[in-house]
Amino acid sequence: MIRLSAPSTPVRRTLAGLPFLVATALGGCHQAPTSPSSQVLVPESALEARSAGLVRVEFPAQDPGPPFYARVSPYPEMLNQVFTDGRTVAIPVYRDPSCIPGDFNLFQGIDAPSAAGPGAFACPLLISGTFLIEPDAPLGTFPVQVNTSGPAQFWFVDHDEFMARTSDGILPMARLAGEFTSLRIGTADHFMEMLRPRLEPRHQVVITAHGRLADGGRFRVSANHRGSTLQSISIHLD
């Protein structure tokens, strides 16, 4: 999530100043500790936000939301955000998966708008939320914090199959949807994500979710990823 409009005036769905998202270092797919810690680091209420000199912006009502479809990438510039416990990979999906271009490499993360089209903004959001940012921050600035909820999807695949099918360094949407024999798709009944996208003091994303699998099962996921390291994760599929 980055600022796409100026909240001191009625927020406009403008793409001016949109930079490529970025965040930082590779660490490989490895098993992380399994006792996630969920810590909200910045106050979210409007009163507390104002007292901290921040403004609260809602998406998608006031802002088009994140310019990406899902959160999964081992690339250095995308912070090694692969949520795996060594057995299963959990992929949060934030936009309607039926709309995602089949040839889009999900590891790339950002599908930025361009002269060719609106990119990820063409696909409806499954989630909604708010972000906190300084009122005078230039367009293209990362918020201080983003809080997200709603019926996100989670796509689960076997870790070994994930490693084998992405050995060429890419994960096209069509490959994920059509070639993974271990794929199980779930929809969250409860989903909360706290994101601190700025690199200083350190990028952090904390996710908690549970919901229904399309095959009738249930899932629960919690993860805490900080910097380029998965601090803790728990994935349960029934």
N, C-alpha and C positions, 0 to 999 in steps of 0.2 A: 504494500500500500504506500502510495506517495501522494503528496498534495497535487490535485488536478485543478483546484479552483481556490479562490480567496474567500474564506469564511466571514470576513468582515462585511461583505456585501452578500446579497442572495447568491447562494453557491451555484455556479454554472458548470455544466458538463463540458468543460473545455479540456482539450488535450495539450494546451500550450505548456511548454517547459517539461514535457514528460521525458525523463531520462530512462535509460535502461536500468532496471533494478539490479542490485548487486550485493553481495554480501560476502563472502569469503573463505575459507580454506578447506581443502579436501582432507578426509580422514579415512575413507574406505568404509565398507559395510562390516560392522563388527557387533558383537553382542554387548549390550550396555547393561548397567545395573538395573534391577527390576523393582525399584521402589521410587516411583516418580514423585517429584516434589512440585506442587503447583503453587506459584507465588505471584500474585498480582503486585506489580512494582510501582504503579502510578495510580493515584485516585481517579475513579471513573465518574463520580457524580458531577453534575454541572457546577454545583457550588464549590466543590473541592478543585475542579479544573480551573474555575475562574480565580480561585485564591492562589493557584500555582501559575497564573498568567497564561493559561492555555484556553483554547476554544475546543468545543466538542462538535464534531461533524458526523452526521449519519450517512451511512451508505446502505442501499443504493439511492435513498431519497434525495440526498444532497451531493452525492459524489458517485461515480460509476463503479467504485470498488476496485479490487486488485486486478491488474492487467495480466492475470494468469489463470490457468484452469485447475491446477492441482499442485500439491507440494510434494515433489519427489525429484531429487537430483544428487548425483555424486560429484558434480562439477565443482571445482574450486570456487568459482565466482558465485555459486549458489549455496555455499556453506555446507556441503555434504549432508543435505537434508534427506536422508534415506532412513525411514523409521522401521527398523528391524530388530527383533530379539534373537536373531540367528536362526530362527525357524520360519518365521513369517514376515513378510514385508507389508506394512499398512500404508496405503496411499490415500490421503484426504483429497477429495474432489470437490471443488467449490462452485463450478459452473456446470450447466446441463451437459452431461457427457455425450448425448446424442448430437450435440451441436459442435463438438470439438473436431477440427479437421483431422482426418485420418492420418495424414502425413506429418502432422505436427509432432516434433520431438519434445516430449514432456520434460526431459532433462534440461531443455533450454529454459524452462520456467516462464519467462515473459514472452507473450505474443503482443508486442506493442503495436498501437495503431500506426498506420503509414498511408502513403498515397494509394496503396493497394486495397485498403479497407480498414475497418475498425479493430481488427485483431481480436483479442479475447473479449472485448466489450460487445462483440456481436452475439455472444452466448449468454443466456439468462443466468443470473446468480442463483444459487441454491441457498445462500446464506445472507445474513445482514449483520450490521454492527455499527460501531462508532470508532472514531479515532480522535486522539488528542494532539493538538499541534499549536504552536505559537501563532497568534493572530496576524503577525507581520511576516511570517515565513514565506520565502519566494516560492513560486510554483515549481514543482518538482522536488520539494523537500520531503524527506521521510518524516512521518509523524513520530511523536514520542512513544505512543502506545496505541495499539489497535485491539479492540475486543470484539469477538465475532461469535455468533450463535446461529442456530437454524438447522434444517435437515440436510446437512452435508452428506455426501456419499463417502464410503470408505471401500476401496478396492483392495482385496487381500490376495497375495500370491505367495507361493512357496519360495523361500529365500534362495535355495539352490537353483530353482528354475529361473528366478529373477536374474541371478548372476550369469547363468548360461545364455539366456535370451538377450541380455544387454552387453554381452562381451564385445560387441562392436562399438560400444560407447553411446548408443542412442536408444530411446524408447518411444517409437512412434505410437500415437494413440491407437491406430488400427492393429498394431502388434499386441498391445496390451489387451485390447478388447477381443481380438480374434484368435490369438495363438497360444495364450497361456492356459494350459490344461488345468492348472490349480486355482484359477481365478474364482473368487467368491465376492459378491457385491452386496454391500449393506447400506442401509439408510439410517441415519442417526435419529433416534428419538430425543436424545440429549447430546448437544455438542457445544463445547465452549473452547475457544482458542484465545489466548493472550499472546500478542506479538509485540516485541520491542524491536523494530526494524533498524534502528540506528546502530552503527558499528561501535560506537563509544557510549557507555563503558563496555557493552558487549551485546551483540545481537542475541535475542532469546525468543523462543516460541514454546508455549506450554499448551498441550492439548488434552482434553478429557472428553470421552464420547462413549455412548453405548446405544445400541439399537438393534434392528432386525436385519437378518440376511435374506436375500431373495430366495434361498433354498429352504427357508423355514427356521434356520438357526438364529442364534443371537451372537452379538459381539460386544466386547468392551476394550477400549484402548485408552491408555494414558501415556504421555510422553513429555519429556523436558529436554529440549535441545538448546544448547547455549554455545555461542561462538560457532565453531565448526564441529562440535562434539555432542553426541547423543549422551546426555548425562544419565538418563534413566528411561526405561520403557516397560510397559506391560501390555501384552496383546492376548486376549482370550477369545477363542471361537468355539461355539457350541454347535 
